[in-house]
Amino acid sequence: MRMSSLFVPTLKENPQEAEIASHSLMLRAGMIRQLSSGVYIFLPLGLRTLNKITKIVKEEMDRAGGQELLLPALHPGELWKETGRWEIYGPELIRLKDRRDRDFCLGPTHEEVITDLARREIRSYRQLPLLLYQIQTKFRDEIRPRFGVMRAREFIMKDLYSFDRDFEGLRVSYEKMYNAYCRVFSRCGLSYKIVLAESGVIGGEVSHEFLIPADSGEEKFLVCPACDFGTTQEEAKCPNCGDSLEEKRGIEVGHIFQLGTKYSESMKAYFVDKDGEEKPLIMGCYGIGIGRTMAAAIEACHDEKGIQWPLSISPYEVVIIPVNWRKAEQRKAAEEIYQELKKRDFEVVIDDREFSAGYKFSEADLIGFPLQVIVGEKMSQEGKIEIKIRQNNERWETKKEEVLTLLLKLKEELAPKV
């Protein structure tokens, strides 16, 4: 891709409405634009990162035995009334009526809809266990949308639902998802913390949150430095070793729940076991905020110049910056490197604009391309190209014909270790 053609409306100044780094940098780097309060447009760069996170999530859900489907965003009100959540969920539930005066809502979560599907289609224990997931737009009428896509009224989420014969089966499904979530966030290049959590309006006896530690995080959690135990509950002692807990802050990016029979009992979702007895389905649910993960990555990976994307979720892997596009030798060398990298399946951008070198460097740092290939005067004088790693600002010099070899090496080193 050429920067001259790429739709990246960057901003020099910090937007006044941005309260945290990720919101400011997503706006400044031309990744999102606000349509209305809590509702955002993802521009090309932002969507590329969103799609990369989505791809990682899908691969790990499939690897764990999940099957993808797509549930409606528009839910009949009677399903929510069956579980009692029509009243319990409160004003965050966006309610509406159709022309026949029937109640509907825009789904903030899909337990009712998936349970309705299960009670109509699952008849026998032979159909279990079953893991079904989707990546879908959700809606919550937040009382105060804030922090950009971190707390929005419309957002993209992966939700998986497990159906088992018994609680031992649920334990197995829960462990599969627990491990799959670890792989997801590791593959995204993120450090994370897993803590025991309250189940809230979703319900169930056991739940864990996956948090990205960040000073700007809304979630307070307690962690034991000795045994790595973590919880969101206000416990004075660590149950594993008795040591004191330290309070930290983080951003919730994933939450998993052992629902048990909360929804299957209220909605009469039963199956027939091997003895011919009718029993309620044992359920679990597991969510990952796709846009939230993107924002949390920026909160965890940025400096005063801009974003420092992990390689696996960066919009592009490499940017080639000819210092002076008007100079034929620099332009020729940059184009040759660009074409070679494309042939080797690098995700690469060439900055072919006739802007100052300082402007190009600033934008490259702001957007956060993990690898910067700088073609400048040293190319003309010594035949050397400079390569910069955005994550740590380390710089390398190499001959033009060795650029590909060095980039392959650096790409391997920057790839997340899972």
N, C-alpha and C positions, 0 to 999 in steps of 0.2 A: 504494500500500500504506500502511496505517496502522500506526504503531509499536505501538499498543495491541493489534494482531492479529498482528504479526510475531514469529515465534519466534526471539528473539535473546537467549539467556541469557548476558549479559555478566558479567565478573568485575572487581572493583575492584583486586585484588592480583595481582601476578605469580605464576603457578603455580610451585611449587618445582621441578617436573620439567623446566621449560623452560630450555634452555641458551642459546638464541639468540633474537633479537628476533622473528623470524617465528613461531616456535613459541609464544612467550608471547602475541603479539598475536593470532594465530589462535584461541587458547583464550580470551583475554580479550574479544575482539570477538564471541564466540559463533559462530565459523565452523566449528570442528571440536570433536570430543570423542573421547577415546581409548577404544577398546573393549578392546584388549589391547596388549601391547608391539609397537609398529610397525604397528598396525592402527587406522585412524581412520574415524569417521563424519563425513561432510560435512553440516553443517546448512544451512538455506536460504540464508543469505548466502554461505557458502563455496561452495555448489553453483552459485550464480549466477555467481560469478567463474570457477569451473571451466568452466562451460558457455560463457562468453564466450571464454575462451582456446581451448576446443575448436572453437568456431565459426570463429575466426580461422584456426586450423590447418587445418581442413577446407577453407575457402575457398582458402587458398594451395596446398594439395595438389591440389585440383581445378584451379586455375588453371594449375598446372605440368603437368597431364596425368595426375594420379593418379586411380585408380578405387578407391572404398572397398569393402571387404569386411569380413567378421568371421570370424576364425579361432578355433578352440576354445582355451580356457585349459587344458584337460586334454589332455596329449600322451602318445601311446604311447611307452614307453621304447625300443622298437626303433629309432625314428627317431633318437633321440639317440645310440644305440649305433652307428648307421651312420657318424656323423661323428666318433665318439670322444669327444664332449663329455659323455656320461653319466658317464665317469670323470673327465674333465678339470675339469668345472665345480665339483666339490667339494660341500661341505656346504650351500652356498647354494641348491642345487637341491632343491626340496621333492619328495621321492619318496614314492610310495605304491603299494600293490598292490590290484587288484580282487579280487572273490570267487573268481576263477579263478587267482589268484596271478600275474597278469601285471603287469609293471612299467609304471607311469605316472609322470608328473611334472606339477606345475603350472608353466606356462610363464613363465620369466623373460624370454624373448625367443622369436622365432618363425621363425628361419632354417630349422630342420629342417622345420617344418610347411609353410611357404610353398614350400620347394624340393620337397617331396613333391607338393604340388599342381601345381607347374610341370612336373615330369617326367611327370605323368599327362595334362596338358592342352596343353602347348606342343609342337607337332610340327615346325613349319616356321618358317623365317626370316621369312615373311610375317606372323607373329603378333608380331613384335618391331619396335621396343622396347615394353616393357610395364612400367607403374608401378602397383603394387598397394599399398594401405595400409589400416590399421585403427587404431581407437582402442580400446584393450583394457586390461583389468586384468591386471597382471603380478604375479608372486610371487617373492620372493627371501628366503631364510631368513638375513637379516643376522645376523652374530655379535653385533652390538651396535646394534640400532635406536636412532636418536637424531635430534635436531633436528626432531621432529614428522614432517611428511610429506616432509621433505627426504631422509631415509634410512629408509624404511619397509619393512615386509615385504610389504605389498600396496600397489600404486600404479597410477596410470593413465598410460598411455604411448601416443603415436602412433608406429607403426613402418611405414615404407614400404620396399618392396623393388623394385629395378629389375632388369629382365632385358633383356640386349642381345645382339646378334650378335657383337660384337667389342669390343676395349678402347677404340676410338675412340667407339663408341656409349656405353660406360660413362662415358667422360669427359664426354660431352654430358649424360647423365642426372645425373651427379654435379654438374655446374655448375648444372643446373636446380634441384636440391634445395638447393645452396649458396645460390643467390639467393632461393629460396622461404623458407628459414630466415631470411635477412636481413629479408625482408618481414614474416614472422611476429613476430619480436621487436621490430621497429620499430613494427608496428601495436599491439603490447602496450604501447607507450610506454616501452620499456626500452633502456638503453644496454648494449651487449654487446661482447664481444671474441671474435675467431675465432683459434684457435691450432692449429698442427700437433700431433697427439697420437699416442700409442701405440694400437694396435688391440686389445690384450688378448685375452680369450677369444673375442671376436667374430671376429677374424681380418681378413686383408686387408693390402695393402701401404700404402695411403694412408688417413688419417683426419684429420678436423678436429673439434675441440670448439668449441661455442658457450658462452661463459661470461658470466655477469653479475658484473661486478666487485663484490666485497663483502669487507670485512675478516673476516667470519665464515666465508667460503668455505673448504671443505676442499681445494680444488684450488689448488696453487701453479702459477703460470705465469710465463714470462719474456716481456717485451715490449721492443721497441726503440722508444724515444721519437722517434727520427729518421725511421724508415721504416715504422713501424707493424707490423713483423714480430712474430709471437707464436708461442710454442711451449711445450709442457709438458716438452720434453726438455731435459736439462741441457747446453745448448750455451754455450760461452764467448763466442762472437762471433756477431753477426748476419750471416747469409749475404747479405743484400741490400745492406748498406752498410758492414759491418765495425765498426759502433758497438757499445758495450757494452749488454748487456741488463739490465733492471731486473726484480726479482722482485716479483710481486703475488699477490693471492689472489682467487679467484672461485668461483662456483657453476656447475657444469656443468648446462645445461638442454637441450642438444642435442648429438648426436654423429652424424657421417656417416662411412661406410666404403666404400671400394672393395674389395669382397670378391673380385672376380675369379672364379676357378673353385673356391675353397675348398670350397663346399658342393655345387656341381653335379658336380664330379669324384667326390667321395666317395659321393654319392647317385645317381650316374649319371643326371643330368638333362641330356639331350642334345636337340638339335634338328637338323634337316637344312637345310644352307645352300643357296644358289642353285645350287651345283655338284653337289648331291646327296650331299655329304659330311656325316657325323654329327659334330657338335661340341658341346662343353659350353657351357651357358648362361653368359654373363658377368654377374655379379651385383653389386649394391650394396645397402646397407641404411642406413636413415636414421631416427634416433629423436629424439623430443622428450618430455621428462617434463612432463606437463600439470600435475600437482600441484606438482612442483618449480618450474615456472615461476611459479606462484602464490606459493609461499613466497619465491622469489628476488626477485620484485617487491616483497614486503614488506621484505625485507632491504635492498633498494636504496632504498625509498621509505617512510621512517617518521621520526618524530621522538619526542621524549619524551612527547608526548600520545597518539600512536597511529599508525595507518596513513595514508599519503598516496597513495591509489590513483591510478595513471594513469586518466584518464577512460574509456578504452576497455575496461578490465577491472574497473572498480569494480562492486560488486553493484548499486548504484543510482547515478544521476548526481547527483540533487538531494535534499536533505532540507529541508523547510520546518519552521521552529521558531517557533511562537507562544510568546513568552516567558511569557505567563500565559494558559493555555487557558480559565480561568474568565472572562476579560474578553471580552465579546461582540464588541467591535470588532476585537480581534486575531483571535479565532476566525473571524469572518466573512471578514476579509481573507485569512487563511491558507487557508481553504477555497476561496475564489474563485481564488486563485493555483494551488492544488493542481488544481482541476478544469481550469483553462486549460492547465496544463502537460501534464496527461494527454491532453487533446485534441490537443496538438502532439507527442505521442509521446515526451515526456520520461519517463525511468525515475525516478519521483519517490516519495518517502516523506513523509508528514506526521506530525510528532510530536504526536499528539493526547492525550498522557498528561498527567495533572494532577500533574506532577513539577516540581521547582524548575528555574529556568532554568539554573543551574549544572550540574545533573545532565544536562540535555538537551544542553548544549554539550559537556560532557565525553564523553558517549556518541557524539555526532556526530563529534568529533575522533578518538576511539578507533576507531570503525568506519571512518572515513576517507572519508565522502561527499565527492566532489570539490567540490561547490557547496552552500553553506548559505544558505538564504533566511531571514533573521531578522525576525520580525514582533513589534516591541516597542512601547515607549512613544512612539517617534518616529512610529509609524503614527498613534497617537492625537493627537499634538500637531502634527505637521508633514505627515502623510500620506506619510511616507517609509519605505521598506523597506531593510534592510541586506543586502548579499550578500557572503559571505566565500568566498574560494578556499582550499581546504584545503591545496593543494600548497605555497603560499608565504605563506599567512595574509594576503594582500592583501584589503582591504575596500573595498566600493563602497556608495554610497547612491543611491537612485533613487526616483522616484515609483512608486506601486503599478501604475499603468497602463503603466509602462515596464519592468517587471520582465522580461516575456517577451523583449522586444527585447534587453535587456542579457544575459540568460541565453543567448540564441541566439548572441550575439557571443562571450561567454566560452567557450561550448561549442566553437565553431569554433576559437578560439585554443588551447584545451587539447587538441584532437584531435591525435593523433600525425601527424607529417609523414612520409609514406612516398614 
